[in-house]
Amino acid sequence: MHNHVRELRGEQSWSQADLAERLDVSRQTVNAIETGKYDPSLPLAFKIAKLFGRPIESIFDPGSST
Amino acid sequence: MRAVHKRYLREFIPAMLAYVALILLFGTLGPKTEGMAWRVLLALLPLLPVALVIRAIVRVIRDQDELERRIDLEAIAIAAMSTGFGYFSFGLLLSAGVGWEVGADAVAIWVMPCLFASFGVAKLRVARRYRSHA
């Protein structure tokens, strides 16, 4: 599943560690999500959407893969 | 290091140190101890810190994030299957009369160390699948 987490994080000038802390996950998890190696659970995906203030479907695109 | 892993180390390290101390105590005093009750007590004492180690592992798996939990659970599944497969193969070879002189106590005692060692190897491999330098 493709996602825009890296671009959105970049817009906020956050490091992976900053985002991980805000989501209460490890930096490894943020990295795996950004690189498409791991698709987050629905609760985590909603948490990411809420943090960036965007609808979930504008961040995660199930139609394509990385 | 995240708080959940700091707590894990705070629980795991003292328990492992206690385990090593009690296993050394058993190894030193066990053969010299006459009474069966005392020998049994010395033999079973190391199980207390092992129970604390298991508790620490269960707590860290429960409280870490979803990817970390997935990696650990996959690694545990691989380790359990590998250890079971290894022990089963070993048992069949012993049944076939392969002339290894192995005591039943040694075989049983090494189950957990084999499980932990194979978990460590499996975790490295599983975690690598989710890692990227991109």
N, CA and C atoms of all chains as a GROMACS GRO file, in nm:
protein
  600
    1MET      N    1   0.085  -0.120   0.000
    1MET     CA    2   0.000   0.000   0.000
    1MET      C    3   0.089   0.124   0.000
    2HIS      N    4   0.058   0.215  -0.093
    2HIS     CA    5   0.136   0.339  -0.101
    2HIS      C    6   0.084   0.439   0.003
    3ASN      N    7   0.174   0.520   0.056
    3ASN     CA    8   0.126   0.623   0.149
    3ASN      C    9   0.212   0.749   0.137
    4HIS      N   10   0.159   0.858   0.194
    4HIS     CA   11   0.227   0.988   0.185
    4HIS      C   12   0.284   1.032   0.319
    5VAL      N   13   0.311   0.937   0.406
    5VAL     CA   14   0.356   0.971   0.541
    5VAL      C   15   0.490   1.047   0.536
    6ARG      N   16   0.580   1.002   0.451
    6ARG     CA   17   0.711   1.069   0.446
    6ARG      C   18   0.698   1.216   0.403
    7GLU      N   19   0.617   1.241   0.298
    7GLU     CA   20   0.600   1.379   0.251
    7GLU      C   21   0.535   1.465   0.360
    8LEU      N   22   0.433   1.410   0.426
    8LEU     CA   23   0.363   1.486   0.530
    8LEU      C   24   0.456   1.515   0.648
    9ARG      N   25   0.538   1.420   0.681
    9ARG     CA   26   0.635   1.440   0.790
    9ARG      C   27   0.734   1.548   0.750
   10GLY      N   28   0.777   1.543   0.623
   10GLY     CA   29   0.872   1.644   0.574
   10GLY      C   30   0.814   1.784   0.580
   11GLU      N   31   0.684   1.795   0.549
   11GLU     CA   32   0.618   1.927   0.554
   11GLU      C   33   0.622   1.986   0.695
   12GLN      N   34   0.619   1.898   0.793
   12GLN     CA   35   0.621   1.943   0.933
   12GLN      C   36   0.764   1.959   0.985
   13SER      N   37   0.862   1.922   0.901
   13SER     CA   38   1.004   1.922   0.941
   13SER      C   39   1.029   1.834   1.064
   14TRP      N   40   0.957   1.722   1.068
   14TRP     CA   41   0.978   1.628   1.177
   14TRP      C   42   1.074   1.519   1.133
   15SER      N   43   1.154   1.472   1.224
   15SER     CA   44   1.236   1.354   1.196
   15SER      C   45   1.148   1.230   1.217
   16GLN      N   46   1.198   1.115   1.176
   16GLN     CA   47   1.123   0.991   1.201
   16GLN      C   48   1.104   0.971   1.351
   17ALA      N   49   1.207   1.008   1.427
   17ALA     CA   50   1.198   0.992   1.573
   17ALA      C   51   1.089   1.083   1.630
   18ASP      N   52   1.078   1.207   1.576
   18ASP     CA   53   0.974   1.300   1.623
   18ASP      C   54   0.835   1.241   1.599
   19LEU      N   55   0.816   1.190   1.476
   19LEU     CA   56   0.686   1.133   1.441
   19LEU      C   57   0.657   1.009   1.527
   20ALA      N   58   0.759   0.927   1.545
   20ALA     CA   59   0.743   0.805   1.627
   20ALA      C   60   0.698   0.841   1.768
   21GLU      N   61   0.758   0.946   1.823
   21GLU     CA   62   0.723   0.987   1.959
   21GLU      C   63   0.577   1.035   1.964
   22ARG      N   64   0.538   1.112   1.863
   22ARG     CA   65   0.399   1.163   1.860
   22ARG      C   66   0.298   1.050   1.844
   23LEU      N   67   0.338   0.943   1.775
   23LEU     CA   68   0.245   0.830   1.752
   23LEU      C   69   0.258   0.722   1.859
   24ASP      N   70   0.357   0.739   1.946
   24ASP     CA   71   0.387   0.639   2.049
   24ASP      C   72   0.420   0.502   1.988
   25VAL      N   73   0.504   0.507   1.885
   25VAL     CA   74   0.555   0.383   1.824
   25VAL      C   75   0.708   0.399   1.812
   26SER      N   76   0.774   0.294   1.765
   26SER     CA   77   0.919   0.302   1.750
   26SER      C   78   0.955   0.370   1.617
   27ARG      N   79   1.079   0.419   1.609
   27ARG     CA   80   1.125   0.481   1.484
   27ARG      C   81   1.128   0.375   1.373
   28GLN      N   82   1.159   0.253   1.410
   28GLN     CA   83   1.161   0.141   1.315
   28GLN      C   84   1.023   0.124   1.250
   29THR      N   85   0.918   0.142   1.328
   29THR     CA   86   0.782   0.127   1.275
   29THR      C   87   0.750   0.240   1.177
   30VAL      N   88   0.789   0.363   1.212
   30VAL     CA   89   0.767   0.476   1.120
   30VAL      C   90   0.841   0.450   0.990
   31ASN      N   91   0.965   0.407   1.000
   31ASN     CA   92   1.045   0.379   0.880
   31ASN      C   93   0.980   0.271   0.794
   32ALA      N   94   0.932   0.164   0.859
   32ALA     CA   95   0.870   0.054   0.784
   32ALA      C   96   0.742   0.098   0.715
   33ILE      N   97   0.666   0.189   0.780
   33ILE     CA   98   0.543   0.240   0.718
   33ILE      C   99   0.578   0.328   0.597
   34GLU      N  100   0.675   0.418   0.618
   34GLU     CA  101   0.712   0.511   0.509
   34GLU      C  102   0.764   0.438   0.386
   35THR      N  103   0.837   0.331   0.408
   35THR     CA  104   0.896   0.260   0.294
   35THR      C  105   0.802   0.153   0.238
   36GLY      N  106   0.681   0.143   0.297
   36GLY     CA  107   0.583   0.048   0.246
   36GLY      C  108   0.611  -0.096   0.283
   37LYS      N  109   0.704  -0.116   0.376
   37LYS     CA  110   0.733  -0.254   0.418
   37LYS      C  111   0.633  -0.304   0.520
   38TYR      N  112   0.560  -0.211   0.579
   38TYR     CA  113   0.460  -0.251   0.678
   38TYR      C  114   0.337  -0.161   0.664
   39ASP      N  115   0.221  -0.224   0.653
   39ASP     CA  116   0.096  -0.149   0.649
   39ASP      C  117   0.040  -0.139   0.790
   40PRO      N  118   0.017  -0.016   0.838
   40PRO     CA  119  -0.029  -0.003   0.977
   40PRO      C  120  -0.170  -0.057   0.996
   41SER      N  121  -0.202  -0.088   1.122
   41SER     CA  122  -0.338  -0.130   1.155
   41SER      C  123  -0.431  -0.010   1.134
   42LEU      N  124  -0.560  -0.038   1.132
   42LEU     CA  125  -0.658   0.070   1.114
   42LEU      C  126  -0.648   0.175   1.227
   43PRO      N  127  -0.638   0.132   1.355
   43PRO     CA  128  -0.626   0.235   1.461
   43PRO      C  129  -0.502   0.324   1.442
   44LEU      N  130  -0.389   0.263   1.403
   44LEU     CA  131  -0.268   0.344   1.384
   44LEU      C  132  -0.282   0.434   1.262
   45ALA      N  133  -0.344   0.384   1.158
   45ALA     CA  134  -0.365   0.466   1.038
   45ALA      C  135  -0.453   0.588   1.071
   46PHE      N  136  -0.556   0.566   1.152
   46PHE     CA  137  -0.642   0.677   1.193
   46PHE      C  138  -0.565   0.776   1.280
   47LYS      N  139  -0.476   0.724   1.363
   47LYS     CA  140  -0.395   0.811   1.450
   47LYS      C  141  -0.304   0.900   1.365
   48ILE      N  142  -0.248   0.840   1.259
   48ILE     CA  143  -0.161   0.915   1.168
   48ILE      C  144  -0.243   1.023   1.097
   49ALA      N  145  -0.362   0.985   1.050
   49ALA     CA  146  -0.449   1.080   0.979
   49ALA      C  147  -0.487   1.196   1.071
   50LYS      N  148  -0.520   1.164   1.194
   50LYS     CA  149  -0.560   1.268   1.291
   50LYS      C  150  -0.442   1.362   1.320
   51LEU      N  151  -0.324   1.304   1.333
   51LEU     CA  152  -0.205   1.385   1.364
   51LEU      C  153  -0.177   1.485   1.252
   52PHE      N  154  -0.194   1.443   1.127
   52PHE     CA  155  -0.167   1.532   1.015
   52PHE      C  156  -0.291   1.613   0.974
   53GLY      N  157  -0.403   1.586   1.039
   53GLY     CA  158  -0.526   1.661   1.011
   53GLY      C  159  -0.579   1.639   0.871
   54ARG      N  160  -0.566   1.517   0.824
   54ARG     CA  161  -0.614   1.485   0.688
   54ARG      C  162  -0.702   1.359   0.692
   55PRO      N  163  -0.787   1.344   0.590
   55PRO     CA  164  -0.864   1.218   0.584
   55PRO      C  165  -0.770   1.101   0.556
   56ILE      N  166  -0.806   0.988   0.608
   56ILE     CA  167  -0.720   0.870   0.598
   56ILE      C  168  -0.692   0.832   0.452
   57GLU      N  169  -0.795   0.849   0.366
   57GLU     CA  170  -0.777   0.808   0.226
   57GLU      C  171  -0.685   0.901   0.148
   58SER      N  172  -0.657   1.020   0.204
   58SER     CA  173  -0.563   1.109   0.135
   58SER      C  174  -0.419   1.076   0.174
   59ILE      N  175  -0.402   0.993   0.274
   59ILE     CA  176  -0.266   0.954   0.318
   59ILE      C  177  -0.232   0.814   0.268
   60PHE      N  178  -0.329   0.723   0.277
   60PHE     CA  179  -0.306   0.584   0.237
   60PHE      C  180  -0.384   0.551   0.110
   61ASP      N  181  -0.314   0.493   0.015
   61ASP     CA  182  -0.376   0.458  -0.112
   61ASP      C  183  -0.367   0.306  -0.131
   62PRO      N  184  -0.476   0.235  -0.107
   62PRO     CA  185  -0.470   0.089  -0.115
   62PRO      C  186  -0.457   0.038  -0.258
   63GLY      N  187  -0.479   0.126  -0.356
   63GLY     CA  188  -0.479   0.083  -0.496
   63GLY      C  189  -0.342   0.057  -0.553
   64SER      N  190  -0.240   0.111  -0.495
   64SER     CA  191  -0.104   0.091  -0.547
   64SER      C  192  -0.012   0.046  -0.436
   65SER      N  193   0.102  -0.007  -0.477
   65SER     CA  194   0.200  -0.051  -0.378
   65SER      C  195   0.334   0.007  -0.411
   66THR      N  196   0.424   0.016  -0.307
   66THR     CA  197   0.558   0.071  -0.328
   66THR      C  198   0.656  -0.041  -0.353
   67MET      N  199   1.597   0.483   2.363
   67MET     CA  200   1.522   0.361   2.392
   67MET      C  201   1.386   0.397   2.452
   68ARG      N  202   1.282   0.330   2.403
   68ARG     CA  203   1.147   0.361   2.450
   68ARG      C  204   1.126   0.306   2.592
   69ALA      N  205   1.028   0.370   2.661
   69ALA     CA  206   1.004   0.337   2.803
   69ALA      C  207   0.973   0.188   2.821
   70VAL      N  208   0.900   0.129   2.726
   70VAL     CA  209   0.862  -0.011   2.739
   70VAL      C  210   0.985  -0.102   2.738
   71HIS      N  211   1.086  -0.064   2.660
   71HIS     CA  212   1.207  -0.146   2.654
   71HIS      C  213   1.300  -0.120   2.774
   72LYS      N  214   1.296   0.003   2.825
   72LYS     CA  215   1.373   0.031   2.948
   72LYS      C  216   1.318  -0.053   3.063
   73ARG      N  217   1.184  -0.058   3.072
   73ARG     CA  218   1.121  -0.138   3.178
   73ARG      C  219   1.156  -0.285   3.161
   74TYR      N  220   1.158  -0.331   3.034
   74TYR     CA  221   1.191  -0.471   3.006
   74TYR      C  222   1.332  -0.503   3.058
   75LEU      N  223   1.428  -0.414   3.029
   75LEU     CA  224   1.566  -0.439   3.074
   75LEU      C  225   1.574  -0.434   3.227
   76ARG      N  226   1.498  -0.343   3.289
   76ARG     CA  227   1.497  -0.333   3.435
   76ARG      C  228   1.444  -0.463   3.497
   77GLU      N  229   1.355  -0.530   3.428
   77GLU     CA  230   1.299  -0.655   3.481
   77GLU      C  231   1.385  -0.776   3.441
   78PHE      N  232   1.435  -0.772   3.316
   78PHE     CA  233   1.504  -0.889   3.259
   78PHE      C  234   1.644  -0.909   3.321
   79ILE      N  235   1.722  -0.800   3.329
   79ILE     CA  236   1.863  -0.815   3.371
   79ILE      C  237   1.876  -0.869   3.515
   80PRO      N  238   1.807  -0.811   3.615
   80PRO     CA  239   1.820  -0.868   3.750
   80PRO      C  240   1.773  -1.014   3.757
   81ALA      N  241   1.667  -1.046   3.681
   81ALA     CA  242   1.616  -1.185   3.683
   81ALA      C  243   1.720  -1.280   3.624
   82MET      N  244   1.787  -1.238   3.516
   82MET     CA  245   1.888  -1.325   3.455
   82MET      C  246   2.009  -1.340   3.547
   83LEU      N  247   2.048  -1.230   3.616
   83LEU     CA  248   2.160  -1.238   3.710
   83LEU      C  249   2.127  -1.334   3.824
   84ALA      N  250   2.003  -1.325   3.873
   84ALA     CA  251   1.960  -1.416   3.980
   84ALA      C  252   1.961  -1.560   3.931
   85TYR      N  253   1.919  -1.579   3.806
   85TYR     CA  254   1.918  -1.714   3.748
   85TYR      C  255   2.060  -1.771   3.743
   86VAL      N  256   2.155  -1.690   3.694
   86VAL     CA  257   2.294  -1.737   3.684
   86VAL      C  258   2.348  -1.772   3.823
   87ALA      N  259   2.320  -1.684   3.920
   87ALA     CA  260   2.368  -1.708   4.057
   87ALA      C  261   2.310  -1.839   4.112
   88LEU      N  262   2.181  -1.860   4.091
   88LEU     CA  263   2.115  -1.980   4.148
   88LEU      C  264   2.156  -2.107   4.075
   89ILE      N  265   2.184  -2.096   3.945
   89ILE     CA  266   2.227  -2.215   3.871
   89ILE      C  267   2.369  -2.252   3.914
   90LEU      N  268   2.452  -2.149   3.941
   90LEU     CA  269   2.588  -2.176   3.990
   90LEU      C  270   2.581  -2.238   4.130
   91LEU      N  271   2.489  -2.187   4.211
   91LEU     CA  272   2.471  -2.242   4.346
   91LEU      C  273   2.430  -2.389   4.338
   92PHE      N  274   2.339  -2.418   4.247
   92PHE     CA  275   2.294  -2.557   4.229
   92PHE      C  276   2.410  -2.645   4.181
   93GLY      N  277   2.487  -2.591   4.085
   93GLY     CA  278   2.600  -2.668   4.031
   93GLY      C  279   2.707  -2.695   4.136
   94THR      N  280   2.725  -2.598   4.227
   94THR     CA  281   2.829  -2.612   4.330
   94THR      C  282   2.781  -2.698   4.447
   95LEU      N  283   2.663  -2.665   4.498
   95LEU     CA  284   2.615  -2.733   4.620
   95LEU      C  285   2.536  -2.861   4.591
   96GLY      N  286   2.474  -2.868   4.472
   96GLY     CA  287   2.388  -2.983   4.439
   96GLY      C  288   2.457  -3.118   4.462
   97PRO      N  289   2.575  -3.139   4.402
   97PRO     CA  290   2.639  -3.270   4.417
   97PRO      C  291   2.682  -3.303   4.560
   98LYS      N  292   2.701  -3.197   4.641
   98LYS     CA  293   2.749  -3.220   4.779
   98LYS      C  294   2.633  -3.232   4.878
   99THR      N  295   2.514  -3.205   4.834
   99THR     CA  296   2.399  -3.203   4.925
   99THR      C  297   2.342  -3.345   4.940
  100GLU      N  298   2.328  -3.385   5.066
  100GLU     CA  299   2.286  -3.524   5.093
  100GLU      C  300   2.134  -3.541   5.081
  101GLY      N  301   2.061  -3.457   5.149
  101GLY     CA  302   1.915  -3.476   5.156
  101GLY      C  303   1.846  -3.449   5.023
  102MET      N  304   1.752  -3.536   4.987
  102MET     CA  305   1.678  -3.522   4.860
  102MET      C  306   1.599  -3.392   4.858
  103ALA      N  307   1.536  -3.359   4.972
  103ALA     CA  308   1.452  -3.238   4.976
  103ALA      C  309   1.536  -3.115   4.945
  104TRP      N  310   1.655  -3.107   5.001
  104TRP     CA  311   1.743  -2.991   4.977
  104TRP      C  312   1.789  -2.987   4.831
  105ARG      N  313   1.820  -3.105   4.778
  105ARG     CA  314   1.863  -3.111   4.637
  105ARG      C  315   1.752  -3.064   4.544
  106VAL      N  316   1.630  -3.107   4.576
  106VAL     CA  317   1.515  -3.065   4.494
  106VAL      C  318   1.496  -2.914   4.504
  107LEU      N  319   1.511  -2.863   4.626
  107LEU     CA  320   1.495  -2.718   4.646
  107LEU      C  321   1.600  -2.641   4.566
  108LEU      N  322   1.727  -2.688   4.575
  108LEU     CA  323   1.835  -2.621   4.498
  108LEU      C  324   1.810  -2.628   4.348
  109ALA      N  325   1.756  -2.742   4.303
  109ALA     CA  326   1.732  -2.760   4.159
  109ALA      C  327   1.619  -2.671   4.109
  110LEU      N  328   1.519  -2.651   4.196
  110LEU     CA  329   1.401  -2.576   4.151
  110LEU      C  330   1.413  -2.425   4.172
  111LEU      N  331   1.508  -2.383   4.259
  111LEU     CA  332   1.521  -2.239   4.285
  111LEU      C  333   1.543  -2.154   4.159
  112PRO      N  334   1.626  -2.200   4.063
  112PRO     CA  335   1.646  -2.116   3.942
  112PRO      C  336   1.518  -2.093   3.862
  113LEU      N  337   1.414  -2.173   3.889
  113LEU     CA  338   1.289  -2.153   3.814
  113LEU      C  339   1.220  -2.022   3.851
  114LEU      N  340   1.246  -1.973   3.974
  114LEU     CA  341   1.182  -1.847   4.013
  114LEU      C  342   1.225  -1.732   3.923
  115PRO      N  343   1.358  -1.708   3.906
  115PRO     CA  344   1.395  -1.600   3.813
  115PRO      C  345   1.356  -1.629   3.669
  116VAL      N  346   1.352  -1.757   3.629
  116VAL     CA  347   1.308  -1.788   3.491
  116VAL      C  348   1.162  -1.746   3.473
  117ALA      N  349   1.081  -1.767   3.577
  117ALA     CA  350   0.940  -1.724   3.569
  117ALA      C  351   0.934  -1.572   3.556
  118LEU      N  352   1.025  -1.501   3.624
  118LEU     CA  353   1.026  -1.354   3.613
  118LEU      C  354   1.070  -1.309   3.474
  119VAL      N  355   1.164  -1.385   3.414
  119VAL     CA  356   1.207  -1.354   3.276
  119VAL      C  357   1.089  -1.372   3.180
  120ILE      N  358   1.015  -1.482   3.197
  120ILE     CA  359   0.899  -1.507   3.110
  120ILE      C  360   0.797  -1.395   3.127
  121ARG      N  361   0.776  -1.352   3.252
  121ARG     CA  362   0.682  -1.242   3.278
  121ARG      C  363   0.728  -1.114   3.208
  122ALA      N  364   0.859  -1.086   3.215
  122ALA     CA  365   0.912  -0.965   3.150
  122ALA      C  366   0.891  -0.972   2.999
  123ILE      N  367   0.912  -1.091   2.941
  123ILE     CA  368   0.896  -1.107   2.796
  123ILE      C  369   0.749  -1.089   2.756
  124VAL      N  370   0.659  -1.149   2.834
  124VAL     CA  371   0.515  -1.136   2.804
  124VAL      C  372   0.473  -0.989   2.812
  125ARG      N  373   0.523  -0.919   2.917
  125ARG     CA  374   0.485  -0.777   2.934
  125ARG      C  375   0.538  -0.690   2.819
  126VAL      N  376   0.661  -0.717   2.776
  126VAL     CA  377   0.715  -0.632   2.668
  126VAL      C  378   0.643  -0.660   2.537
  127ILE      N  379   0.609  -0.786   2.513
  127ILE     CA  380   0.536  -0.819   2.388
  127ILE      C  381   0.398  -0.752   2.390
  128ARG      N  382   0.335  -0.753   2.507
  128ARG     CA  383   0.201  -0.695   2.518
  128ARG      C  384   0.203  -0.542   2.500
  129ASP      N  385   0.308  -0.477   2.549
  129ASP     CA  386   0.307  -0.330   2.556
  129ASP      C  387   0.383  -0.260   2.445
  130GLN      N  388   0.460  -0.332   2.363
  130GLN     CA  389   0.532  -0.264   2.257
  130GLN      C  390   0.439  -0.232   2.141
  131ASP      N  391   0.490  -0.164   2.038
  131ASP     CA  392   0.399  -0.124   1.931
  131ASP      C  393   0.369  -0.242   1.839
  132GLU      N  394   0.274  -0.219   1.745
  132GLU     CA  395   0.220  -0.332   1.667
  132GLU      C  396   0.323  -0.400   1.577
  133LEU      N  397   0.416  -0.324   1.520
  133LEU     CA  398   0.518  -0.387   1.435
  133LEU      C  399   0.618  -0.467   1.520
  134GLU      N  400   0.658  -0.408   1.632
  134GLU     CA  401   0.751  -0.480   1.721
  134GLU      C  402   0.687  -0.611   1.768
  135ARG      N  403   0.557  -0.603   1.801
  135ARG     CA  404   0.486  -0.724   1.848
  135ARG      C  405   0.478  -0.828   1.736
  136ARG      N  406   0.452  -0.781   1.615
  136ARG     CA  407   0.445  -0.874   1.502
  136ARG      C  408   0.579  -0.945   1.482
  137ILE      N  409   0.688  -0.867   1.488
  137ILE     CA  410   0.822  -0.925   1.470
  137ILE      C  411   0.848  -1.030   1.578
  138ASP      N  412   0.819  -0.994   1.704
  138ASP     CA  413   0.844  -1.088   1.814
  138ASP      C  414   0.758  -1.213   1.801
  139LEU      N  415   0.632  -1.197   1.766
  139LEU     CA  416   0.544  -1.315   1.758
  139LEU      C  417   0.583  -1.406   1.641
  140GLU      N  418   0.622  -1.344   1.528
  140GLU     CA  419   0.670  -1.426   1.416
  140GLU      C  420   0.796  -1.502   1.457
  141ALA      N  421   0.885  -1.431   1.526
  141ALA     CA  422   1.012  -1.493   1.568
  141ALA      C  423   0.986  -1.607   1.668
  142ILE      N  424   0.890  -1.586   1.758
  142ILE     CA  425   0.856  -1.691   1.855
  142ILE      C  426   0.799  -1.813   1.784
  143ALA      N  427   0.714  -1.789   1.684
  143ALA     CA  428   0.655  -1.901   1.608
  143ALA      C  429   0.765  -1.980   1.536
  144ILE      N  430   0.857  -1.907   1.472
  144ILE     CA  431   0.966  -1.975   1.401
  144ILE      C  432   1.054  -2.051   1.500
  145ALA      N  433   1.085  -1.986   1.614
  145ALA     CA  434   1.172  -2.049   1.714
  145ALA      C  435   1.106  -2.174   1.771
  146ALA      N  436   0.976  -2.167   1.800
  146ALA     CA  437   0.906  -2.284   1.857
  146ALA      C  438   0.907  -2.400   1.757
  147MET      N  439   0.878  -2.369   1.630
  147MET     CA  440   0.876  -2.475   1.528
  147MET      C  441   1.016  -2.532   1.506
  148SER      N  442   1.117  -2.444   1.502
  148SER     CA  443   1.254  -2.491   1.478
  148SER      C  444   1.303  -2.578   1.593
  149THR      N  445   1.277  -2.532   1.716
  149THR     CA  446   1.322  -2.608   1.833
  149THR      C  447   1.249  -2.742   1.839
  150GLY      N  448   1.118  -2.738   1.814
  150GLY     CA  449   1.040  -2.863   1.814
  150GLY      C  450   1.091  -2.959   1.707
  151PHE      N  451   1.116  -2.904   1.589
  151PHE     CA  452   1.166  -2.986   1.479
  151PHE      C  453   1.303  -3.046   1.514
  152GLY      N  454   1.389  -2.963   1.570
  152GLY     CA  455   1.524  -3.009   1.608
  152GLY      C  456   1.518  -3.119   1.714
  153TYR      N  457   1.435  -3.096   1.815
  153TYR     CA  458   1.425  -3.196   1.922
  153TYR      C  459   1.360  -3.326   1.872
  154PHE      N  460   1.261  -3.310   1.786
  154PHE     CA  461   1.194  -3.428   1.730
  154PHE      C  462   1.294  -3.511   1.648
  155SER      N  463   1.373  -3.441   1.564
  155SER     CA  464   1.474  -3.510   1.483
  155SER      C  465   1.576  -3.580   1.573
  156PHE      N  466   1.619  -3.508   1.678
  156PHE     CA  467   1.716  -3.563   1.772
  156PHE      C  468   1.660  -3.689   1.839
  157GLY      N  469   1.532  -3.682   1.879
  157GLY     CA  470   1.467  -3.797   1.943
  157GLY      C  471   1.461  -3.917   1.850
  158LEU      N  472   1.428  -3.891   1.722
  158LEU     CA  473   1.420  -4.002   1.625
  158LEU      C  474   1.558  -4.066   1.605
  159LEU      N  475   1.662  -3.982   1.600
  159LEU     CA  476   1.798  -4.036   1.583
  159LEU      C  477   1.838  -4.120   1.704
  160LEU      N  478   1.801  -4.072   1.824
  160LEU     CA  479   1.831  -4.152   1.945
  160LEU      C  480   1.755  -4.284   1.942
  161SER      N  481   1.628  -4.279   1.896
  161SER     CA  482   1.547  -4.402   1.887
  161SER      C  483   1.607  -4.499   1.786
  162ALA      N  484   1.671  -4.443   1.682
  162ALA     CA  485   1.731  -4.528   1.579
  162ALA      C  486   1.861  -4.591   1.628
  163GLY      N  487   1.901  -4.554   1.749
  163GLY     CA  488   2.019  -4.617   1.806
  163GLY      C  489   2.150  -4.546   1.775
  164VAL      N  490   2.139  -4.420   1.732
  164VAL     CA  491   2.263  -4.343   1.711
  164VAL      C  492   2.332  -4.333   1.847
  165GLY      N  493   2.457  -4.368   1.851
  165GLY     CA  494   2.523  -4.390   1.980
  165GLY      C  495   2.569  -4.268   2.056
  166TRP      N  496   2.481  -4.168   2.070
  166TRP     CA  497   2.520  -4.053   2.150
  166TRP      C  498   2.486  -4.078   2.296
  167GLU      N  499   2.580  -4.045   2.382
  167GLU     CA  500   2.556  -4.061   2.526
  167GLU      C  501   2.503  -3.930   2.580
  168VAL      N  502   2.372  -3.914   2.579
  168VAL     CA  503   2.313  -3.790   2.629
  168VAL      C  504   2.215  -3.824   2.740
  169GLY      N  505   2.234  -3.759   2.855
  169GLY     CA  506   2.143  -3.782   2.966
  169GLY      C  507   2.009  -3.716   2.941
  170ALA      N  508   1.903  -3.780   2.993
  170ALA     CA  509   1.768  -3.723   2.976
  170ALA      C  510   1.760  -3.585   3.041
  171ASP      N  511   1.832  -3.567   3.155
  171ASP     CA  512   1.827  -3.437   3.223
  171ASP      C  513   1.886  -3.327   3.135
  172ALA      N  514   1.998  -3.359   3.068
  172ALA     CA  515   2.062  -3.258   2.981
  172ALA      C  516   1.971  -3.221   2.865
  173VAL      N  517   1.907  -3.323   2.807
  173VAL     CA  518   1.816  -3.298   2.694
  173VAL      C  519   1.704  -3.204   2.737
  174ALA      N  520   1.645  -3.230   2.854
  174ALA     CA  521   1.533  -3.148   2.901
  174ALA      C  522   1.579  -3.007   2.939
  175ILE      N  523   1.696  -2.998   3.003
  175ILE     CA  524   1.745  -2.868   3.049
  175ILE      C  525   1.775  -2.775   2.932
  176TRP      N  526   1.817  -2.833   2.819
  176TRP     CA  527   1.857  -2.748   2.705
  176TRP      C  528   1.741  -2.701   2.617
  177VAL      N  529   1.618  -2.742   2.651
  177VAL     CA  530   1.504  -2.699   2.568
  177VAL      C  531   1.492  -2.546   2.567
  178MET      N  532   1.490  -2.486   2.687
  178MET     CA  533   1.468  -2.341   2.692
  178MET      C  534   1.583  -2.261   2.632
  179PRO      N  535   1.710  -2.296   2.664
  179PRO     CA  536   1.818  -2.222   2.597
  179PRO      C  537   1.811  -2.231   2.444
  180CYS      N  538   1.776  -2.350   2.393
  180CYS     CA  539   1.763  -2.365   2.246
  180CYS      C  540   1.651  -2.276   2.193
  181LEU      N  541   1.540  -2.271   2.270
  181LEU     CA  542   1.427  -2.189   2.228
  181LEU      C  543   1.467  -2.041   2.225
  182PHE      N  544   1.536  -1.995   2.330
  182PHE     CA  545   1.576  -1.854   2.337
  182PHE      C  546   1.677  -1.821   2.227
  183ALA      N  547   1.773  -1.913   2.204
  183ALA     CA  548   1.875  -1.887   2.102
  183ALA      C  549   1.811  -1.880   1.964
  184SER      N  550   1.721  -1.975   1.935
  184SER     CA  551   1.659  -1.972   1.802
  184SER      C  552   1.566  -1.853   1.788
  185PHE      N  553   1.506  -1.807   1.899
  185PHE     CA  554   1.424  -1.685   1.895
  185PHE      C  555   1.512  -1.565   1.855
  186GLY      N  556   1.631  -1.556   1.915
  186GLY     CA  557   1.723  -1.445   1.884
  186GLY      C  558   1.758  -1.442   1.736
  187VAL      N  559   1.793  -1.558   1.682
  187VAL     CA  560   1.831  -1.566   1.539
  187VAL      C  561   1.711  -1.532   1.451
  188ALA      N  562   1.594  -1.590   1.486
  188ALA     CA  563   1.473  -1.567   1.406
  188ALA      C  564   1.434  -1.420   1.410
  189LYS      N  565   1.449  -1.355   1.525
  189LYS     CA  566   1.411  -1.215   1.537
  189LYS      C  567   1.500  -1.127   1.447
  190LEU      N  568   1.628  -1.156   1.443
  190LEU     CA  569   1.719  -1.080   1.356
  190LEU      C  570   1.673  -1.089   1.211
  191ARG      N  571   1.636  -1.211   1.170
  191ARG     CA  572   1.595  -1.232   1.030
  191ARG      C  573   1.461  -1.166   1.000
  192VAL      N  574   1.366  -1.181   1.092
  192VAL     CA  575   1.233  -1.122   1.069
  192VAL      C  576   1.243  -0.970   1.068
  193ALA      N  577   1.318  -0.913   1.164
  193ALA     CA  578   1.328  -0.766   1.174
  193ALA      C  579   1.393  -0.708   1.049
  194ARG      N  580   1.486  -0.783   0.989
  194ARG     CA  581   1.555  -0.734   0.869
  194ARG      C  582   1.457  -0.714   0.753
  195ARG      N  583   1.351  -0.796   0.752
  195ARG     CA  584   1.251  -0.784   0.645
  195ARG      C  585   1.180  -0.649   0.647
  196TYR      N  586   1.168  -0.590   0.768
  196TYR     CA  587   1.095  -0.464   0.779
  196TYR      C  588   1.188  -0.344   0.783
  197ARG      N  589   1.318  -0.370   0.774
  197ARG     CA  590   1.415  -0.260   0.784
  197ARG      C  591   1.448  -0.208   0.645
  198SER      N  592   1.476  -0.078   0.641
  198SER     CA  593   1.516  -0.019   0.514
  198SER      C  594   1.605   0.100   0.544
  199HIS      N  595   1.701   0.121   0.458
  199HIS     CA  596   1.788   0.239   0.474
  199HIS      C  597   1.739   0.353   0.389
  200ALA      N  598   1.624   0.334   0.326
  200ALA     CA  599   1.572   0.439   0.236
  200ALA      C  600   1.532   0.563   0.315
   0.00000   0.00000   0.00000
